[in-house]
Amino acid sequence: MIPNLLFFLVAALNGPMSPVGPELAAAPPSRTFLLRVCNKTEMQYGTLDLAIASLTPDLGHIRVTGWVLLRPSQCVDVGQFQKPGVFLYAMSGVGAEMSGDATVLCVNTKEKFDYTFLVDAHPPCPANYGPKGFALMQLPNLQVDGFTFTIE
């Protein structure tokens, strides 16, 4: 990991990402949240490739997908994910990584990938995949329905 590429959590939104009418105010909180990721790294890092691991709706599997392209100074709505959070890994074309020690998962650094495994399983990396450390991005408040994560 290149030490100059740091990541920071941006303050969560104080409420849902879209206006909610009074008739929905009493609705039970959602089990999912919309994740937006922003690339605010120095221009030398260029476009980042983001991999995401999250619980599936049945809460019994982990889905790992890559790659979402994050162009410099751009934010992308990545998708809806199960609360309380996701695991993230990012890499740049110049060898910089945003990684973590929350969990190690397999990624294919050469092409898009999408796989699922049981929560309690620890599958080995298949051919063309390598182990990478993922960082935990956990919601600071389970009542929010949207969250922005910024890579700086």
C-alpha positions in Angstrom: 0.0 0.0 0.0 1.3 3.4 -0.9 1.1 5.6 2.3 0.2 8.7 0.4 -3.1 7.2 -0.6 -5.2 7.5 2.5 -8.9 7.0 2.8 -11.3 8.8 5.1 -15.0 8.4 5.9 -17.0 11.4 5.1 -19.7 12.4 7.5 -22.9 10.4 6.9 -26.0 12.2 5.7 -28.3 13.3 8.5 -31.2 11.5 6.9 -32.3 9.7 3.7 -30.8 10.8 0.4 -34.2 11.8 -0.9 -37.0 13.7 0.7 -39.5 11.6 2.7 -43.1 12.6 3.2 -44.8 12.5 6.7 -46.7 9.3 5.7 -43.3 7.5 5.5 -41.8 9.0 8.6 -43.2 6.1 10.7 -42.1 3.4 8.3 -39.6 0.9 9.7 -36.0 1.6 8.9 -34.7 0.1 5.7 -32.3 -2.9 5.8 -30.3 -1.4 2.9 -28.4 1.8 2.2 -27.2 3.5 -1.0 -23.4 3.8 -1.1 -21.8 6.6 -3.0 -18.0 6.6 -3.4 -15.9 9.6 -4.4 -12.4 9.7 -5.8 -10.7 12.8 -4.3 -7.1 11.4 -4.7 -4.3 13.4 -6.2 -4.4 13.5 -10.0 -1.3 11.3 -10.3 -3.4 8.3 -9.1 -5.9 8.7 -11.9 -8.9 6.5 -12.2 -9.4 4.0 -9.3 -10.9 0.5 -9.7 -13.2 -0.4 -6.7 -14.1 -3.8 -5.5 -17.0 -4.3 -3.0 -18.0 -7.2 -0.7 -21.4 -7.2 0.9 -24.0 -9.4 2.5 -26.7 -10.7 0.1 -30.3 -10.0 0.9 -30.7 -13.5 2.5 -27.9 -12.5 4.9 -26.3 -16.0 4.3 -23.8 -15.2 1.6 -21.1 -12.7 0.7 -21.1 -11.2 -2.8 -17.8 -9.8 -4.1 -17.7 -7.7 -7.2 -15.2 -5.7 -9.2 -14.7 -3.3 -10.8 -16.4 0.1 -10.4 -14.5 2.8 -12.2 -13.9 6.0 -10.1 -12.6 8.8 -12.3 -10.6 11.6 -10.6 -12.8 14.1 -8.7 -15.9 12.1 -9.5 -18.5 10.4 -7.2 -20.5 7.3 -8.2 -23.6 5.8 -6.7 -22.3 2.3 -6.4 -25.5 0.5 -5.4 -27.8 -0.6 -2.6 -26.2 -2.8 0.1 -27.3 -4.6 3.3 -26.7 -2.7 6.5 -24.5 -2.4 8.6 -21.8 -1.9 5.9 -19.5 -3.2 3.2 -15.9 -4.1 2.6 -13.9 -2.1 0.1 -10.7 -2.4 -1.9 -9.4 0.0 -4.5 -6.4 0.1 -6.8 -5.1 2.6 -9.3 -3.3 2.0 -12.6 0.0 3.3 -11.1 0.1 0.6 -8.4 -1.5 2.5 -5.5 -4.0 0.6 -3.3 -6.6 1.4 -0.7 -6.7 -1.7 1.4 -7.4 -2.8 4.9 -7.1 -5.6 7.4 -10.8 -6.2 8.1 -10.9 -9.3 5.8 -8.9 -10.8 2.9 -10.8 -11.7 -0.3 -9.9 -12.8 -3.8 -9.9 -10.3 -6.7 -9.1 -10.6 -10.3 -6.9 -7.6 -11.1 -7.1 -8.1 -14.9 -10.9 -8.2 -15.5 -14.3 -7.8 -14.0 -15.5 -10.4 -11.5 -18.6 -11.3 -9.5 -18.8 -14.3 -7.1 -20.7 -15.4 -4.0 -19.9 -17.7 -1.2 -21.4 -18.8 2.1 -20.8 -16.4 5.0 -19.0 -19.1 7.1 -16.9 -20.4 4.1 -13.4 -19.4 3.4 -12.9 -20.3 -0.3 -9.4 -20.4 -1.8 -8.6 -18.0 -4.6 -9.2 -19.5 -8.0 -6.7 -19.2 -10.9 -6.2 -15.6 -12.0 -7.3 -14.2 -8.6 -5.2 -13.0 -5.8 -5.8 -12.2 -2.1 -6.3 -8.6 -1.2 -7.0 -6.9 2.2 -10.4 -5.1 2.3 -11.3 -2.2 4.6 -14.6 -2.2 6.5 -16.9 0.7 5.8 -19.6 0.5 8.5 -22.5 2.9 8.8 -22.1 5.2 11.8 -25.9 5.2 12.2 -28.2 2.4 11.1 -31.0 4.9 10.6 -29.4 6.5 7.5 -30.4 5.2 4.0 -27.4 6.7 2.2 -23.7 7.1 2.9 -20.8 8.8 1.1 -17.3 7.3 1.3 -14.5 9.4 0.0 -11.0 8.1 -1.0 -8.4 10.9 -0.6 
